[in-house]
Amino acid sequence: MPSLLEVKDLEVKFALRMGELTAIDGVSFCLEKGERLGLVGESGAGKSVTGFAVINLISRPGYISGGQILFEGVDLAGLSAEQMRDVRGNRISMIFQDPMMTLNPVLTIGTQMMETLHAHRSISRKEAKAIALEKLKKVQISSPEKRLRQYPHEFSGGMRQRIVIAIALLTDPAMIIADEPTTALDVTIQAEIMDLLLSLCRAEGMGLILITHDLGVVSQVTEKIAVMYAGRVVESGPTDRITQDPKHPYTQGLIKALPGSLQPRSRLNQIPGMMPTLIDIPKGCSFHPRCTIREEICSQVAPLLLRLDEQDRMAACHVVSRIEGLRPKS
Amino acid sequence: MFLIIWGMALPQSSTVKMTESLTTPDNRLLTLKNVVKHFDISGGLLDRLRLENGRPVLHRTTVKAVNDVSLFIDEGETLGVVGESGCGKSTLARTVMGLYPPSRGEIIYRGKRIDRLSAQQMLPFRAKMQMIFQDPYASLNPRKTVRQTLEEPVVFHNRHISNGEVKDRVSQVMEQVGVDPGWAGRYPHEFSGGQRQRISIARALTVAPEFIVADEPVSALDVSIQAQILNLLMKAQEDLGLTYMFITHDLSVVRHISTRVAVMYLGTLCEVASADTLFASPRHPYTQALLSAIPKLGAEKKRHVKLKGEVPTPIRLPPGCVFHGRCIHADQRCREEVPKLRHLSTGSWVACHAVEEGRI
């Protein structure tokens, strides 16, 4: 039985005047039905680009230059625009950070929801309205009848994001990609929205790819994570194992840099330097200039993502591989 | 002394006001007394004209951003001010700095009232109090080089300083914040967000201040850069004997950097306590909900306290306790009477009827 989503060696490039830049350099991960995966990393790591690439939302000058995106066994990278439209917003829905990227300010919520439904289903207005109401109730919005006649500006940020989730659910998708869905929201609203997403995924058996920089959020919601750095996955595996016992020096640095994990008022562990920009990616391991345990080989050869001894844990680091006694998987 | 001036007897109970309860220690840097800041956004005549019961009426629309806040900060402290968007913490920060005059109340710096001073009279205080802002892309003038940005405050507050001394000062302060002095000739857009924030901190340090108000200085930065900037701020505090008022919505950051914490909701103080006490035993229902909502790293998925309803607007403040509409412990008194900050045996100050009555 194939995975719900299997991304294999995905490559995304940007064709710019100065040359071709590689934004995503061979990213692989998979998602089973109903699983929740976190794509974690800081700004510039390429996690949003990966999310967009899955449903082919990369626009020029970016393009998918290699790899496969197998959704229910079919390679999305090879589909025509027409075929892709059947998948995007229908079988795979996406939620963005700013609800106003999804919501048209001059249309009522009702119009926008029905529009989405009519684009993917041939149903009557009455049936569409019934589905819209059902989904609004699912995201715990009160007085849904009244809400259908209201405009986005009449709602708070948290409510708008709930509406966006409701729209994402209209077509009963197999999977949702959520790109920083709660970063712009207050912490108490964030907790509610994350709880909502979690319970919806469980109830509907939906897969979730959660793209975020917030390790705390990912820890509460996802079952497995892939940590990205400069366009590559550097570590992946079960969320709990990775957050409690990170192997890759970047993941370790990230977790140690969080204020919550140390004695108050003590010095936080900082990772020196900054993530490289696309034009400055170092040779060998892209993290090596900032790495405290780097060796000679790190500046020359890019490490492969290898399976560690434990179940499903993978890391791309020469030093880790040596410690764990690994050989490249065939 | 305060008690005689205002003709108030000091009550024996714990309802004594926080800013008057103790004789003022010598190291009290800043005191806020009943500070109120309201913004009138009524607009012009036509905006305000409404029809009520068939008669034309002029409406006033006021954003009640800060409502009756009393606080103090002692030398060497880091007071963290936390709350979610719209709670008034940024407005409070700017009012403290004198960027807005308070609508009512007093701001006292080292025993001198500074809220009603003229620009000329404020000058000596301006060198002592500096501010760092949230958006590293908006807080540096894009048309000035780093050198020009950093020289300006030095020259402004030291009219007779020589060019050589100014240059030295600029290099010194750039090194302090970890930005190569050789880059002083570059423009802000040539730096990353984290570096720009370092430059903003350098700008604040050029005049050797004693008090810095930092308004969400790391919110726009990635975790690893955030750690660098927080370490920088803590080191500067140790090396230079600074006092901070640190505004943020990020509770893990506030936990890490603060000695005391003030929690705000809709312009009102809910709870003020030492950082350890606040995080170990939060008493106000809003603080409890806020702390329980922080997503934590770890295997244990904790339940968070759910709040009823939505955040009301600061234009139409609820009567009584501003939090009553969302509080599961609210009763009739909460709906009618504004709770005052009361001193608890733990040392915390909490504004909540239910806590006072022993109901929670």
HADDOCK unambig.tbl for C-alpha pairs under 7 A between the chains (distance, minus, plus):
assign (segid A and resid 42 and name CA) (segid B and resid 222 and name CA) 6.01 0.50 0.50
assign (segid A and resid 43 and name CA) (segid B and resid 222 and name CA) 6.84 0.50 0.50
assign (segid A and resid 186 and name CA) (segid B and resid 84 and name CA) 5.78 0.50 0.50
assign (segid A and resid 186 and name CA) (segid B and resid 85 and name CA) 6.69 0.50 0.50
assign (segid A and resid 187 and name CA) (segid B and resid 293 and name CA) 6.19 0.50 0.50
assign (segid A and resid 187 and name CA) (segid B and resid 294 and name CA) 6.54 0.50 0.50
assign (segid A and resid 188 and name CA) (segid B and resid 290 and name CA) 6.15 0.50 0.50
assign (segid A and resid 188 and name CA) (segid B and resid 293 and name CA) 5.32 0.50 0.50
assign (segid A and resid 191 and name CA) (segid B and resid 293 and name CA) 5.58 0.50 0.50
assign (segid A and resid 215 and name CA) (segid B and resid 297 and name CA) 6.70 0.50 0.50
assign (segid A and resid 216 and name CA) (segid B and resid 295 and name CA) 4.69 0.50 0.50
assign (segid A and resid 216 and name CA) (segid B and resid 296 and name CA) 4.69 0.50 0.50
assign (segid A and resid 216 and name CA) (segid B and resid 297 and name CA) 4.78 0.50 0.50
assign (segid A and resid 217 and name CA) (segid B and resid 295 and name CA) 5.32 0.50 0.50
assign (segid A and resid 219 and name CA) (segid B and resid 297 and name CA) 5.51 0.50 0.50
assign (segid A and resid 219 and name CA) (segid B and resid 298 and name CA) 6.48 0.50 0.50
assign (segid A and resid 220 and name CA) (segid B and resid 295 and name CA) 6.58 0.50 0.50
assign (segid A and resid 220 and name CA) (segid B and resid 301 and name CA) 6.05 0.50 0.50
assign (segid A and resid 240 and name CA) (segid B and resid 298 and name CA) 6.67 0.50 0.50
assign (segid A and resid 240 and name CA) (segid B and resid 299 and name CA) 5.73 0.50 0.50
assign (segid A and resid 243 and name CA) (segid B and resid 297 and name CA) 6.90 0.50 0.50
assign (segid A and resid 243 and name CA) (segid B and resid 298 and name CA) 6.98 0.50 0.50
assign (segid A and resid 244 and name CA) (segid B and resid 298 and name CA) 6.86 0.50 0.50
assign (segid A and resid 254 and name CA) (segid B and resid 223 and name CA) 6.99 0.50 0.50
assign (segid A and resid 254 and name CA) (segid B and resid 224 and name CA) 6.25 0.50 0.50
assign (segid A and resid 257 and name CA) (segid B and resid 223 and name CA) 6.54 0.50 0.50
assign (segid A and resid 257 and name CA) (segid B and resid 224 and name CA) 5.78 0.50 0.50
assign (segid A and resid 257 and name CA) (segid B and resid 227 and name CA) 5.57 0.50 0.50
assign (segid A and resid 258 and name CA) (segid B and resid 223 and name CA) 6.68 0.50 0.50
assign (segid A and resid 259 and name CA) (segid B and resid 252 and name CA) 5.60 0.50 0.50
assign (segid A and resid 259 and name CA) (segid B and resid 253 and name CA) 5.69 0.50 0.50
assign (segid A and resid 259 and name CA) (segid B and resid 256 and name CA) 5.83 0.50 0.50
assign (segid A and resid 260 and name CA) (segid B and resid 252 and name CA) 5.20 0.50 0.50
assign (segid A and resid 264 and name CA) (segid B and resid 255 and name CA) 6.37 0.50 0.50
assign (segid A and resid 264 and name CA) (segid B and resid 256 and name CA) 4.21 0.50 0.50
assign (segid A and resid 264 and name CA) (segid B and resid 257 and name CA) 6.58 0.50 0.50
assign (segid A and resid 265 and name CA) (segid B and resid 256 and name CA) 5.24 0.50 0.50
assign (segid A and resid 265 and name CA) (segid B and resid 257 and name CA) 5.25 0.50 0.50
assign (segid A and resid 267 and name CA) (segid B and resid 231 and name CA) 5.78 0.50 0.50
assign (segid A and resid 268 and name CA) (segid B and resid 227 and name CA) 5.74 0.50 0.50
assign (segid A and resid 268 and name CA) (segid B and resid 231 and name CA) 6.37 0.50 0.50
assign (segid A and resid 269 and name CA) (segid B and resid 227 and name CA) 6.84 0.50 0.50
assign (segid A and resid 270 and name CA) (segid B and resid 224 and name CA) 5.96 0.50 0.50
assign (segid A and resid 270 and name CA) (segid B and resid 227 and name CA) 5.52 0.50 0.50
assign (segid A and resid 270 and name CA) (segid B and resid 228 and name CA) 5.59 0.50 0.50
assign (segid A and resid 271 and name CA) (segid B and resid 224 and name CA) 5.92 0.50 0.50
